[in-house]
Amino acid sequence: MPKRILSGTVTSDANAQTISVSVERRFKHPVLQKTIRKSKKYRAHDENNTFKVGDKVRIIECPPRSKTKRWEVLPA
């Protein structure tokens, strides 16, 4: 199965080698036909602490790095 790639915005870089990324998705409500925005936060591995809050990043699935980290940042 291919690894998923998501793009989002960095919301936190407080931890060493870890960033929190908020990924937003848009879809139409099945009944109301209104466009809905939902977001989810992922913790991603950032080896060199290069990304700061507000940066746009792409993340890819990886084997578990810790209890909560299952993603790593793609090099730009």
DRENLO-856726 format. One record per atom (N, C-alpha, C): residue in one letter; x, y, z. Coordinates in pm, whole numbers, plus 50000, padded with zeros to 5 digits. Each point is the difference from the previous one (the first is absolute). Last residue first. Example, Ala and Ser with C-alpha at 12.3 -4.5 7.8 and 13.67 -1.06 7.14 Angstrom:
BEGIN
S512854977550708;S500825011950006;S499235010950073;A500294942849993;A499115011950000;A500905012050000;
END
This chain:
BEGIN
A511995197350128;A499425009249900;A500845000849875;P499224957650358;P500935010949968;P499445008449887;L496794974050346;L500684998049872;L500965011549976;V498284980150488;V499935011149905;V500764996449874;E497444963650324;E501245007749994;E499875010349889;W496764964950353;W500205007749878;W501385006450005;R497814976650361;R499894990349891;R500255006449865;K500225008950582;K500485004049868;K499954988549900;T498814997950484;T499045008049924;T500445003349857;K502624972650311;K498614996650035;K499005007249910;S504564996349767;S499765000950144;S498544996350024;R501784994749574;R501225005750055;R499925000950152;P497444968049592;P499925007950123;P501375004450051;P499454992849475;P499864991350117;P500015008350127;C498255026949592;C501234992650025;C499744990150114;E497485039549623;E499924989450101;E501344993050014;I499755051649847;I499804986749944;I499984989850114;I499385058149887;I500424989050088;I499634986849934;R500885056949889;R499404987349956;R500554989050089;V499275056850081;V500854988149987;V499204988549940;K500205057650129;K499264989749928;K500944988149979;D500265038050412;D500544994749875;D499054989749939;G499355021850434;G499495007249884;G500524994949868;V502884992550441;V498545001749999;V499595008449880;K504564974449929;K499475008650107;K498485001249984;F504464964849837;F498725006549974;F499495007450122;T504154973649984;T500085010649900;T498695007849984;N502254960850283;N499245011350056;N500005012049905;N501744954649907;N500925011150028;N499335012250060;E497534957949902;E501354996150044;E500855011850044;D494774989950007;D500765010449931;D501454998950049;H494954970750011;H501435000450034;H500705010349912;A494645000950161;A500934995349898;A501435001950045;R494354998750152;R501355002750049;R500974993549903;Y494755019549921;Y500924988749998;Y501325004550059;K494395016749973;K501405002750029;K500804987050003;K495285019549737;K500554990150091;K501475003050019;S494955023349793;S501454999350010;S500394989650105;K495685018049641;K500404992850121;K501514999450002;R495655026849728;R501434999150023;R500234992550131;I495805003249603;I500414999350140;I501514998850006;T495705015249641;T501404996450014;T500425001150146;K494964987849826;K500825011350039;K501454995250014;Q495774974649906;Q500825004049886;Q500825012650028;L496814971250279;L499875014449984;L500765005549879;V500124952550105;V498605004449992;V499905014949967;P504354978250042;P499174991449914;P498555004849985;H504375031950063;H499104992950090;H499044991849914;K504945012949823;K498615004450001;K499194991550095;F505395012850048;F499084990949933;F498595005650007;R505755008250134;R498715006049965;R499164989649928;R504555003250367;R499364993849884;R498645006549980;E505155008950269;E498595003249979;E499484992849877;V504184996450391;V499634996949863;V498505002249986;S504415013350344;S498545000249986;S499674998149852;V504434986950330;V499545004949870;V498484998949996;S504565000750359;S498594996849986;S499515006649872;I505184982050140;I499105011149973;I498574994849998;T505394985150180;T498594997049979;T499265012949969;Q504724995050143;Q499844991149886;Q498544996149974;A500385023150451;A501204997349920;A499684989649894;N496135033450193;N500774988150036;N501194998249907;A496895036449935;A500575001050134;A500894988250037;D497215017649603;D501354994549983;D500734999950133;S494655005449745;S500855000350118;S501364993949965;T496615006849670;T499335007350108;T500855000650126;V500414993149423;V500604997150130;V499315008650106;T497614982949539;T500705011250059;T500544996150137;G498934967749538;G499355007950103;G500905011150051;S499224951949655;S500615013150013;S499205008250100;L501114943949869;L499065010650035;L500745013350005;I500404944949819;I500685012850011;I498945010650024;R500524942050048;R499235012249980;R500905012250016;K501454949649826;K500005008750116;K499235012849967;P498984950749768;P500855011949995;P499875008550125;M499544945449966;M499165011850000;M500895012550000;
END
